[in-house]
Amino acid sequence: MYDAVTLILVLGVVVLLGLATAVAYALRRRVDSGIDPAIVETFWVRIRAWWLLCSVLAGAYLFGHTATVVLFGLISFWALREFITLTPTRPGDHRTLFWVFFVGTPLQFVLVGIGKYWLYSIVIPVYAFLLIPAQIAMSGDPKRFLERSAKIMAGLLICVYCLAYAPALLTLPLPPPGDLADVNPATAASIAGLRLLFFFVLMVQMSDVLQYAWAQLPSKHVIVPAINPNKTWEGLLGGTVSTALLGMTLWWATPFPYWLAAVMSAVISLAGFAGSLTMSAIKRDRGVKDYGTLVEGHGGVLDRIDSLCFAAPVFFHFTLCYLVVIGVVKFAF
């Protein structure tokens, strides 16, 4: 299942991360560099988070489809835990939370793993969203019923349903890459899925850093100061255009032509921005700085995958629409 192109892609990112780590380490040791120490520290902790996600992708490359789905499932479980602990729960919620954590979450990733799109696309937003308020009502505790139900449903939607669309990219019937024309079709499709997942995660992470970099311009206009003072129009526009250009240079890792790879990358950037801003609003509402502390020095897991959660279902369905248009997938509406 290993191929030279995918290996070059993975090793290229590892080398770039290594160089970025060395630069950030040197800047942290030099107090007279002339660069704002806060910017250097933010750069440093972002690199550490990139290493974590790079390890996830390396695991996907080394261990294949099933291990990747399981790994994303564990990340999803931990992110949901962080989300739910933002606000206190009542005894009447505990049975519902048991079903959400130990039945709903694993089931979603099992369905993703076996590629049942018609199931994993509706189980949570239809059946789980009907069962959650009904189960809470059965507890007989009406206090803050709507708030309690909405919190659990929002956490399940963002941390489980949306994030599950990232490993679901591996299940798409992608056309075999040109360099794998002589490889077994099933193996070629699997490799194409790994490349697409790698491309997606890389674009999300690069979008975050490019938006942050553009937001450091001296003349900047903050979009929503009360929610996130680091999100600026300059960062959004500059980061989106830069991500689109980067995606266009990596079109060969995707099933898209170069111009569509640029459009997809811009869509990823915009969706990721929406996710980051939305999750910042939730944190401000709850009066917390971070969702957790698992990633030392930079909050919790959910702080690092908020953009990924929002961008995953958008990118998945844009890709699915493309496959329908080119005739790879027969989709009946």
N, C-alpha and C positions, 0 to 999 in steps of 0.2 A: 504494500500500500504506500510505500515511500517513493517519492519521485523527486527529481533534482530541482524542479521549479519551486515546489512547495518548500523544500528544504532551504533553498536560497532565500525565499521570502521570510521564513522563520529566523534563519541565521542573520539576515540583514537587519531585522528588527532588534535582535539580541545585541548585535554590534552597535547599532545606534543608541540603544539603551545604555550600553556599557560606556560609550563616549559621553553621553549626557550625564551619567552618574559621576564620571571622573571630573567633568567640568563643574558640576554642582558641588562636589566634595571640595574641589580647589577653591571655589568662591566662598564656601562656608568657612574655610580656614583663613581666608584673607579678609580681614576687617577693613582694609583700606582700598577695597576694589572700586569704590564709588557707586556701587549698586545698592539700592535699598535692601537692607537685610531681610525685610518681610517678604520681598519678592523672591529672594534667593531661597528662603526657608519654604515658601510655597512650592517653588520649583522642585526642591529636594523631596518633599513629602509626596508630590505628584509622581515623581520618578519611582518612589518606593511602591506606590499603588500600581504603576504600570508594570513593575516587575511581577507583582501578584497576578495581574491579569495575563501577562505574558506566560506565566507558569501554567495557567489554566489552558491557554491555547497550545502550549507545548505538550501538555498532557493529552489534549485532543488529538494532536498529530501522532503522538507515540502510542496511545492506547485505544484510539478509535472511537466510534460512534457511541457505544453504550457507556463507556467511562465518561465521555463528555457530558452526556445527558445527566448522569448521576452527579457529576461535579456541579453542574448548574443547579440541579435540584437541591444540593446541600447549601449552595450560596443563597438560593431562593428561601430556603427554610430559615436561615440565619437572618436574612434581611427582613422577613416577615416578623420574626421575633423582635427585632429592633423596632419595627414600626408599631407593633402592638403595645410594647412597653412604654411608648410615649405618654399614654394616658392610663390611669388606673382602670382595672376591670372590676366587675361585680361578680359575686358568686354565681349569679344566674347566667353569666357568659361562659363559664368554664367548660361546660359540656360542648357548647358550640365551638369554642377554641380547640378542644380536643379533636373534633371532627375536621376542622379546618387544617390544623397542623399535621395530623397523623393519618388522615384519609384524603382530604381534598388536594393537599400539596403533592404527596407522592403520586396520587392517581393522575394528576395533570402531566407529570413528567413521564409516567409509564405510557400514557397515550401518545405523548410526543415521541417517545423512544420507539414505539411500534408504528409511528407514522399515520395515525388515524386522525387526519385533519378535521373531518366532519364531526369528530367527538371532542378533541381538545380545543376546538374553536368555540364550542357552545356549552360545555359542561359547567364552567365557572359562571360566565355571564348570564346563563339562563337558569340552570338547576341550582347551583350553589347560592346564587343571589335570591332565589325564592326560599330556599331552605334555611338560610341564616336568620332572617328576621322571624320566620315561623318558629325556629328552634328557640330563639331568645324569648319570644312571646310565651312559649310553653313553660318557660322557667317561672312565670308568674310575677316577674319583677318589672314593673312599667317605668321605673325611674330612669330618665334620660334614654328611653328606649331607642328613639331615632338616632341619637348621637352614637350610642353603642353599636347599633346595627351598621350605621354608615362607616364607622371606623374600621370594623372588621372587614366589611365588603371592600373598602378602598384599599386596605392592606393586601387582601387576597388578589385584587385586580392588578395592582402595581407590581407587587413583589413576586407573585407567582404566575398569574396569567400572562402578563406582558413579558416578563423575563423569559418565560418558557419559549417564546418565539425565537430567541437566539439559537439554542440548540436545534430548534425545529428547522432551521435552515439546512441542516444536514439531511433532512428527509425529503427535500424538494427534488423532483426528477430533472436535475440540471443537464443540459447538453454536455457531452464529454469535451473537455478542452482539446484544442488542436494538437497539442504535444502528446496527447494520450489516445490518439486515434486507433492505435494498434493494441491498446490495453483492453482487458475484459470490461464490457459496458458497466457492470455493477461496480467494479473497482474504480473505473474512471469517474462515475457519478459520485462515489464516496469521496474521492480526492477533490473533485470540483466543489463539493459541499464544505469540506474543510477549508479550502481556499476562500470560499465566500464568507464563512464565519470569521476567518482571520481578517479578511478585508473589512468586514463590518465592525468588529471590535476595534481594529486599528483606527478606522475613520472616526469612531465615537471618541476615542481617547485623544486623537490628534485634534479633533474639533474642540474639545475642552481646553487643551493647552493653547491652541491658536486663538480662540476667543479670549482667553485670559491675557495672552501676549498683546493682542490688538487693544485690549481694554486699558493697557498701561500708557497709551498715548497721552501727552500732557493736556491736550484739549479733548475732553470726553464728555459725553452726555449719558448719564445714568438712566436706565429705562424705568426701573421701579425702585427708587431709593429705599423705601420702607421694607422691601422684601429682600433685595440683595444689592448692596452698593457696588459690587464688583461686575455686575452685568450692564454693559453699555451698548449703545447703538453702534459705536465704532467696533467694539469687540464682536458683536453679532454679525455685522456685515463683513468685516475683514476676515473673521474666522470662517464664515460660511464660504466666501469666495476662495480663501486659501485652501480649505478642505476640499472644495470642488476641484481645484487644480491638482491637488495631491492625488485625489481619487482618479483623476483622468490619467495620471502617469502610471497608476497601478491597475489600469483597466484589464490587463492581461491575466490578473488573478480572479477575474469575474466572468460571468457569461455575457456581459454587456459590451456593446461597442464603446469606444472611448468617450464619446459625447454623453452617452447615457450613464456611464460610470461617474462622470462629473455631476450630472443631475442627481443621481442617487446619493452621492456624497453630500451634496448640498441639502437634500431632504434629511439625511441622517443628522447633519449639523443643526438644522432647525428643530427637528424633533428632540434632539438631545438638549438643546437650549430650553425648550418648553419643559422637559422633565426636570432639569436642574432648578429652574425658576419655581416650578410647582412644589417641589420638595422643600425648597427654601421657605416658601410660604407656610407649609405645614410646620416646619421647625419654629418659625417666628410665632405662629399661632400657639404652639405649645410652650414657648419660652425656653427652648434649648438651642445650643450651638451645633451639636452633632447628634446623629442617631445612635452612636455607640462608640466604643473604643477598641474594637478588635484590630483595626489597622492602626498600629501604634503611631501617634503623632498626627493622625489626620482623620479622626472620627471613626465611624463604623463602616461596615460593608455597604450599607445603603447609601452612605455619603459618596461612595465611589462608583456605584452602579446606577445612580438615579437617572443619568442621561441614557444609559444602556437600556433601562426598563422602558422608557418612553419611545426610544428609537427602534427597538426590536420588532414590535408588531407592525410598525409603519413600513420598515424596510422589507420585512417578510412579505407583506401583502403587495407592495410595489413590485417585488421580484416575482411573486405569483402572477400578478397581472401581466407582466412582461412575458412570462412563459406561456400564458394563455394566448397572447397576441401573436407570438411566433409559432404557435401551434404545437408546442411540446406538451402542454397540458390541455386536456379537454374538460372544460368547466361548464356545467349546466346551471343556469340561473333560473 
